[in-house]
Amino acid sequence: MQVAVLGLGYVGCITAAYLAYKGINVIGIDVHQEKVDLINSGKGTFKEDLVHELVSSAVSKGTLRATTNQSRALIESDVIFICVGTPSSQDGSPDLAALKICCAQVGDAIKNSTKFYTVVIRSTIPPGTIETKLIPILESSSGKKAFADFDICMNPEFMREGISVYDFIHPTRLVIGAKTNVSINVLKKIYRDVNAPLKVTDIKTAEFIKYVDNSFHALKVAYANEIASMCKDLGIDYKEVFDLFLSDKKLNISEAYLRPGPPFGGSCLPKELRAFTTLVPDYEKYPLMHSILPSNERRKREIIDVIASYGKLNIGILGIAFKENTDDLRESPMLEIVKRLKDKGYNLIIYDANLSEKSTLPLNKIFIEQNFPTMFSHFCNNISELAKKSELIIIANRDPVYLDILDYLTDQHIILDCHGVVEAHEHKDRTTTLWR
């Protein structure tokens, strides 16, 4: 197998050098002669620990060389990695010009060859780019058909500048976005010495994951900095605050709260966020903190919009308390949504495994009388009754008892699964979520 790597910058240099170091014949391609000369002299194209050593070792073994003659190098290769940059345009969108040029060059180079090529995109690109932009260019310039005459896949990189060699060798996971097993099997062979979980997905998901990762990293940095600024304004030692914050591995530094679902609610989060922002009311100084509650409010409107899009009037709600295993209605997002639906004229049928008119405790009775005195008039006795009376059914919390609804579905029912709890069940194709 011979591998070509188009683009010898940050990603391409490491990709080419490591694969060659592991014994794969690699030819690096770049339009800049100085980068080619650096590689051929056994040096990396940028300064960082272990880069020069990796390139030097691969060149010494004879498994790595570089050239500006892309046409011949591409024809001679079996697998073509495209690793060119996608910098920001003036409007913030990624500039795909270099990537498009590379795809046109690849297509032009392979058009008269009978060999089957695998094209691997490592450049960071928006979801849909391969399907809508790169495949048409490759097909037009080569006269060949994607996934029949050549294969193409997405293989995003997750390297941090400063320790890129370490991250290449020890990634958190290897992601392959592919349409056929051809690319998957090729990359499995190429990465056979990389010890990391292999995650195979569709092409658009693989294109998107780098943006998801980095936006979350950016969010964490911005959050930490805003909290530190708050500490300064409030006369609090930020180091102690973060030592305490980071010591919680159960909720703060964990997977907790990082699965999509309905809006947050309950007696703590909304109340304390409101208090939090009043402590530091300067929106310009603390935009992130002041954006959380409006984002949560938008989520409520999205649920109502999804319901309205189906044109059904009989709406069943499974779970009106703010979450499972509680009868607490304070700041329940579903209670607020139900009240808005009622005002819009929907016929509401509610079942909550933890709530009933007979067993309601005094504190909840007072809350209901003050906030939704007619709530129990919409209640039914069991899930079977709810199914009979409803057209669209909302699974509003994770209580497993609500999955019993699946036993009563007819072809006319629509399920709005706010937590994705139906995904693993046989009726998943008959449900919708807030995101699909």
C-alpha positions as CSV (number, residue, x, y, z in Angstrom):
1,M,0.0,0.0,0.0
2,Q,1.2,3.5,-0.8
3,V,-0.3,6.5,0.8
4,A,-0.3,10.1,-0.5
5,V,-0.8,13.0,1.9
6,L,-1.9,16.2,0.3
7,G,-0.9,19.2,2.4
8,L,2.2,19.1,4.6
9,G,1.2,21.6,7.3
10,Y,0.3,20.8,10.9
11,V,-2.0,17.8,10.2
12,G,-0.5,16.5,7.0
13,C,3.1,16.5,8.3
14,I,2.2,14.5,11.4
15,T,-0.1,12.1,9.4
16,A,2.6,11.5,6.8
17,A,5.4,11.1,9.3
18,Y,3.7,8.8,11.7
19,L,2.3,6.4,9.0
20,A,5.7,6.3,7.4
21,Y,7.4,5.7,10.7
22,K,5.1,2.7,11.2
23,G,6.3,1.2,7.8
24,I,3.8,2.5,5.3
25,N,5.2,4.0,2.1
26,V,4.1,7.6,2.2
27,I,4.6,10.4,-0.3
28,G,3.8,13.9,1.0
29,I,2.6,16.5,-1.5
30,D,2.6,20.3,-1.1
31,V,2.7,23.3,-3.4
32,H,5.4,25.0,-1.3
33,Q,8.8,23.8,-2.2
34,E,10.3,24.8,1.2
35,K,8.0,22.3,3.0
36,V,8.9,19.6,0.6
37,D,12.6,20.3,1.1
38,L,12.2,20.2,4.9
39,I,10.6,16.8,4.8
40,N,13.1,15.4,2.4
41,S,15.9,16.7,4.6
42,G,14.4,14.9,7.6
43,K,12.8,17.9,9.3
44,G,9.2,18.7,10.2
45,T,7.4,21.6,8.7
46,F,6.7,23.2,12.0
47,K,8.5,23.3,15.4
48,E,7.2,21.0,18.1
49,D,8.5,18.2,20.3
50,L,9.1,14.9,18.5
51,V,8.1,16.2,15.1
52,H,11.6,16.4,13.7
53,E,12.5,13.1,15.2
54,L,9.5,11.4,13.7
55,V,10.1,12.8,10.2
56,S,13.9,12.1,10.4
57,S,13.3,8.5,11.4
58,A,10.7,7.9,8.6
59,V,13.0,9.6,5.9
60,S,15.9,7.5,7.1
61,K,13.9,4.3,6.7
62,G,13.0,5.3,3.2
63,T,9.3,5.2,3.8
64,L,8.7,8.9,3.6
65,R,9.5,11.4,0.8
66,A,7.9,14.6,-0.4
67,T,7.2,16.2,-3.8
68,T,5.5,19.1,-5.5
69,N,4.6,16.8,-8.4
70,Q,1.1,15.8,-7.3
71,S,-0.1,14.2,-10.4
72,R,2.5,11.4,-10.5
73,A,2.4,10.9,-6.7
74,L,-1.4,10.6,-6.7
75,I,-1.5,8.1,-9.5
76,E,1.1,5.9,-7.8
77,S,-0.8,5.9,-4.5
78,D,-3.7,3.7,-3.3
79,V,-4.9,5.9,-0.5
80,I,-5.0,9.7,-0.6
81,F,-5.2,11.8,2.6
82,I,-6.3,15.4,2.0
83,C,-5.0,17.5,4.9
84,V,-5.1,21.1,3.6
85,G,-6.2,24.0,5.8
86,T,-9.7,25.4,5.9
87,P,-9.1,28.9,7.5
88,S,-11.9,31.3,8.3
89,S,-13.4,33.5,5.5
90,Q,-14.4,37.1,6.3
91,D,-17.9,36.0,7.3
92,G,-16.5,33.3,9.6
93,S,-17.3,30.3,7.3
94,P,-14.5,28.0,6.4
95,D,-12.6,28.8,3.3
96,L,-12.7,25.6,1.2
97,A,-10.8,26.9,-1.7
98,A,-7.6,24.8,-1.2
99,L,-9.7,21.7,-0.4
100,K,-11.7,22.1,-3.6
101,I,-8.5,22.6,-5.7
102,C,-7.1,19.4,-4.2
103,C,-10.2,17.4,-5.0
104,A,-10.0,18.7,-8.6
105,Q,-6.4,17.7,-8.8
106,V,-7.0,14.3,-7.4
107,G,-9.9,13.7,-9.9
108,D,-7.8,14.9,-12.8
109,A,-4.9,12.7,-11.8
110,I,-6.9,9.5,-11.4
111,K,-9.3,9.8,-14.4
112,N,-7.2,7.6,-16.7
113,S,-6.3,5.1,-14.1
114,T,-8.0,1.7,-13.6
115,K,-6.9,1.5,-10.0
116,F,-9.5,1.9,-7.2
117,Y,-8.5,4.8,-4.9
118,T,-9.6,5.7,-1.4
119,V,-9.8,9.4,-0.6
120,V,-9.6,10.3,3.0
121,I,-10.5,13.8,4.1
122,R,-8.8,15.0,7.3
123,S,-9.4,18.7,6.9
124,T,-12.0,20.2,9.3
125,I,-15.2,20.9,7.3
126,P,-18.9,21.6,7.9
127,P,-21.3,18.7,7.8
128,G,-22.5,18.0,4.2
129,T,-19.3,19.3,2.6
130,I,-18.2,15.9,1.2
131,E,-21.6,15.0,-0.2
132,T,-22.5,18.4,-1.7
133,K,-19.2,19.9,-2.6
134,L,-16.3,17.5,-2.8
135,I,-17.9,14.4,-4.4
136,P,-19.3,16.5,-7.3
137,I,-15.8,18.0,-7.9
138,L,-14.1,14.5,-7.8
139,E,-16.7,13.0,-10.0
140,S,-16.6,15.8,-12.5
141,S,-12.8,16.0,-12.8
142,S,-12.3,12.2,-12.9
143,G,-15.3,11.1,-14.8
144,K,-15.7,8.4,-12.2
145,K,-18.5,7.6,-9.7
146,A,-18.1,7.9,-6.0
147,F,-18.4,4.6,-4.0
148,A,-18.3,2.7,-7.2
149,D,-15.0,3.7,-9.0
150,F,-13.4,5.3,-5.9
151,D,-14.2,5.6,-2.2
152,I,-14.3,8.7,0.0
153,C,-14.6,9.0,3.7
154,M,-14.1,11.5,6.6
155,N,-11.3,10.9,9.2
156,P,-11.2,13.9,11.5
157,E,-8.1,14.6,13.6
158,F,-8.1,15.5,17.3
159,M,-4.5,16.8,17.8
160,R,-3.6,19.6,20.1
161,E,-0.9,22.0,19.1
162,G,2.2,21.5,21.2
163,I,1.6,17.8,21.8
164,S,0.3,16.7,18.3
165,V,2.6,13.6,18.0
166,Y,1.4,12.3,21.4
167,D,-2.2,12.9,20.4
168,F,-1.8,11.2,17.1
169,I,-0.4,8.1,18.7
170,H,-2.8,8.2,21.7
171,P,-6.1,9.7,20.5
172,T,-9.2,9.5,22.6
173,R,-10.9,7.7,19.7
174,L,-10.5,7.1,16.0
175,V,-13.5,8.4,14.0
176,I,-14.2,7.1,10.5
177,G,-17.2,8.5,8.7
178,A,-17.9,6.2,5.8
179,K,-20.5,5.0,3.4
180,T,-18.9,1.7,2.5
181,N,-16.8,-0.9,4.2
182,V,-13.9,-0.2,1.8
183,S,-12.8,3.0,3.6
184,I,-13.4,1.4,7.0
185,N,-11.2,-1.6,6.2
186,V,-8.4,0.5,4.6
187,L,-8.2,2.8,7.6
188,K,-8.4,-0.1,10.1
189,K,-5.3,-1.4,8.4
190,I,-3.5,1.9,8.3
191,Y,-4.2,2.6,12.0
192,R,-3.7,-0.9,13.2
193,D,-0.9,0.2,15.6
194,V,-2.9,3.1,17.1
195,N,-4.4,2.0,20.4
196,A,-7.7,3.8,20.6
197,P,-11.5,3.0,20.4
198,L,-12.7,2.9,16.8
199,K,-15.9,4.8,16.2
200,V,-17.5,4.2,12.8
201,T,-20.3,6.6,11.8
202,D,-21.8,8.2,8.8
203,I,-19.9,10.9,6.9
204,K,-21.9,14.0,8.1
205,T,-21.5,13.0,11.7
206,A,-17.7,12.6,11.3
207,E,-17.6,16.0,9.6
208,F,-19.5,17.6,12.5
209,I,-17.8,16.0,15.6
210,K,-14.7,18.3,15.5
211,Y,-16.9,21.4,15.6
212,V,-18.8,19.9,18.5
213,D,-15.6,19.0,20.4
214,N,-14.0,22.4,20.0
215,S,-17.1,24.5,20.6
216,F,-17.4,22.7,24.0
217,H,-13.8,23.3,24.8
218,A,-14.3,26.9,24.0
219,L,-17.4,27.0,26.1
220,K,-15.5,25.6,29.1
221,V,-12.7,28.2,28.7
222,A,-15.3,31.0,28.5
223,Y,-17.2,29.6,31.5
224,A,-14.1,29.4,33.6
225,N,-13.0,32.9,32.7
226,E,-16.4,34.4,33.5
227,I,-16.6,32.7,36.8
228,A,-13.1,33.9,37.7
229,S,-14.2,37.5,36.8
230,M,-17.2,37.1,39.0
231,C,-15.0,35.9,41.8
232,K,-12.9,39.0,41.5
233,D,-16.0,41.3,41.5
234,L,-17.4,39.5,44.5
235,G,-14.1,39.4,46.5
236,I,-13.9,35.6,46.4
237,D,-10.7,33.5,45.9
238,Y,-11.2,31.9,42.4
239,K,-8.7,29.2,43.1
240,E,-10.7,27.9,46.0
241,V,-13.9,28.0,44.0
242,F,-12.4,26.0,41.2
243,D,-10.7,23.5,43.5
244,L,-14.1,22.8,45.0
245,F,-15.8,22.8,41.6
246,L,-13.4,20.4,40.0
247,S,-13.5,18.0,43.0
248,D,-17.0,17.0,42.0
249,K,-16.5,14.2,39.5
250,K,-20.1,12.9,39.9
251,L,-21.8,15.9,38.3
252,N,-19.4,18.7,37.4
253,I,-16.7,16.8,35.6
254,S,-18.6,13.9,34.2
255,E,-21.2,12.9,31.6
256,A,-24.0,14.3,33.8
257,Y,-26.3,16.7,32.0
258,L,-24.5,16.2,28.7
259,R,-27.3,14.3,26.9
260,P,-29.9,16.3,25.0
261,G,-33.3,16.5,26.5
262,P,-36.1,18.9,27.5
263,P,-35.5,22.2,29.1
264,F,-34.0,22.2,32.6
265,G,-36.3,23.0,35.6
266,G,-36.9,22.2,39.2
267,S,-36.4,24.1,42.4
268,C,-32.7,24.8,42.0
269,L,-31.4,25.5,38.5
270,P,-33.7,28.3,37.3
271,K,-33.9,30.0,40.7
272,E,-30.1,30.0,41.2
273,L,-29.3,31.1,37.7
274,R,-31.6,34.1,38.1
275,A,-29.9,34.9,41.4
276,F,-26.5,34.3,39.8
277,T,-27.1,36.9,37.1
278,T,-28.4,39.5,39.5
279,L,-25.1,39.2,41.4
280,V,-23.3,40.3,38.3
281,P,-25.9,42.2,36.2
282,D,-23.4,43.5,33.6
283,Y,-24.5,41.6,30.4
284,E,-21.6,42.9,28.4
285,K,-19.1,41.5,30.9
286,Y,-20.9,38.2,31.5
287,P,-22.7,37.3,28.2
288,L,-22.4,33.6,28.7
289,M,-24.1,33.5,32.1
290,H,-26.9,35.8,30.9
291,S,-27.5,33.6,27.8
292,I,-28.4,30.3,29.6
293,L,-31.9,31.1,30.7
294,P,-32.9,32.6,27.3
295,S,-31.5,29.4,25.7
296,N,-33.6,27.3,28.0
297,E,-36.7,29.4,27.3
298,R,-36.1,28.9,23.6
299,R,-36.2,25.1,24.1
300,K,-39.7,25.3,25.5
301,R,-40.8,27.2,22.4
302,E,-39.2,24.6,20.2
303,I,-41.2,21.8,21.9
304,I,-44.4,23.7,21.3
305,D,-43.4,24.3,17.7
306,V,-42.8,20.6,17.1
307,I,-46.2,19.8,18.5
308,A,-47.9,22.4,16.4
309,S,-46.2,21.1,13.2
310,Y,-48.1,17.8,13.4
311,G,-51.6,19.5,13.5
312,K,-52.9,17.2,16.2
313,L,-55.3,18.5,18.9
314,N,-55.3,15.6,21.4
315,I,-52.0,15.7,23.2
316,G,-50.9,13.1,25.8
317,I,-48.2,14.0,28.3
318,L,-46.4,11.3,30.2
319,G,-44.8,13.0,33.2
320,I,-45.6,16.6,34.2
321,A,-43.3,16.8,37.3
322,F,-39.9,18.4,36.5
323,K,-38.2,15.0,36.4
324,E,-38.7,11.3,37.1
325,N,-39.0,9.9,40.7
326,T,-40.5,13.1,42.1
327,D,-43.8,14.8,42.4
328,D,-42.2,18.3,42.4
329,L,-43.9,20.7,40.0
330,R,-41.9,23.8,40.9
331,E,-40.4,25.3,37.7
332,S,-41.4,22.2,35.8
333,P,-40.8,23.0,32.1
334,M,-43.5,20.5,31.1
335,L,-46.0,22.1,33.4
336,E,-45.3,25.5,31.7
337,I,-45.5,23.9,28.3
338,V,-48.8,22.3,29.2
339,K,-50.3,25.6,30.3
340,R,-49.2,27.2,27.0
341,L,-50.7,24.4,25.0
342,K,-54.0,24.7,27.0
343,D,-54.1,28.4,26.1
344,K,-53.7,27.5,22.5
345,G,-56.7,25.3,22.5
346,Y,-55.2,21.8,22.7
347,N,-57.0,19.0,24.4
348,L,-54.6,17.7,27.1
349,I,-54.4,14.2,28.6
350,I,-51.9,13.8,31.4
351,Y,-50.5,10.9,33.3
352,D,-47.8,11.1,35.9
353,A,-46.7,8.0,37.8
354,N,-45.9,10.2,40.9
355,L,-48.9,12.5,41.0
356,S,-52.6,12.0,41.6
357,E,-55.3,14.3,43.0
358,K,-55.9,11.9,46.0
359,S,-52.3,11.5,47.0
360,T,-51.1,15.1,46.4
361,L,-49.2,16.5,49.4
362,P,-50.2,19.9,50.9
363,L,-47.2,21.7,49.5
364,N,-48.0,20.6,45.9
365,K,-51.7,21.3,46.5
366,I,-50.9,24.9,47.3
367,F,-48.6,25.2,44.3
368,I,-51.3,23.7,41.9
369,E,-54.0,26.0,43.3
370,Q,-51.8,29.0,42.7
371,N,-50.4,28.0,39.3
372,F,-52.7,25.6,37.5
373,P,-55.9,24.9,39.5
374,T,-57.5,22.9,36.7
375,M,-54.5,20.6,36.2
376,F,-56.1,17.4,37.6
377,S,-59.1,17.8,35.3
378,H,-56.7,16.8,32.5
379,F,-55.4,13.7,34.3
380,C,-56.3,10.2,33.3
381,N,-56.0,7.0,35.4
382,N,-53.4,5.0,33.5
383,I,-51.2,4.8,30.4
384,S,-53.7,2.7,28.5
385,E,-56.4,5.4,28.9
386,L,-53.9,8.1,27.8
387,A,-53.1,6.1,24.6
388,K,-56.8,5.8,23.7
389,K,-57.5,9.5,24.1
390,S,-54.3,10.9,22.5
391,E,-53.0,11.4,19.0
392,L,-49.6,12.8,19.8
393,I,-47.9,11.5,23.0
394,I,-45.0,13.3,24.8
395,I,-42.6,11.2,26.9
396,A,-41.5,14.0,29.1
397,N,-39.2,12.3,31.6
398,R,-37.1,9.2,31.9
399,D,-39.3,7.1,34.3
400,P,-39.2,3.6,32.7
401,V,-42.9,3.0,33.4
402,Y,-43.7,5.4,30.5
403,L,-42.2,3.0,28.1
404,D,-45.4,0.9,28.6
405,I,-46.9,3.3,26.1
406,L,-45.3,1.3,23.4
407,D,-47.7,-1.6,24.1
408,Y,-50.7,0.6,23.2
409,L,-49.5,2.3,20.1
410,T,-51.5,2.3,16.9
411,D,-50.6,3.4,13.4
412,Q,-52.2,6.8,14.2
413,H,-50.1,7.6,17.2
414,I,-47.1,10.0,17.1
415,I,-44.5,9.8,19.9
416,L,-42.5,12.9,20.8
417,D,-39.6,11.4,22.8
418,C,-38.0,14.3,24.8
419,H,-35.2,12.2,26.2
420,G,-34.5,9.6,23.4
421,V,-35.5,6.8,25.7
422,V,-37.3,4.9,22.9
423,E,-34.2,4.7,20.8
424,A,-33.3,1.1,21.9
425,H,-36.8,-0.2,21.4
426,E,-38.6,-1.7,18.5
427,H,-40.9,1.2,18.0
428,K,-38.1,3.8,17.6
429,D,-38.9,4.3,13.9
430,R,-42.4,5.5,14.8
431,T,-41.2,8.2,17.2
432,T,-39.7,11.6,16.8
433,T,-37.4,13.5,19.1
434,L,-36.7,17.2,19.4
435,W,-33.7,16.7,17.2
436,R,-34.9,14.4,14.4
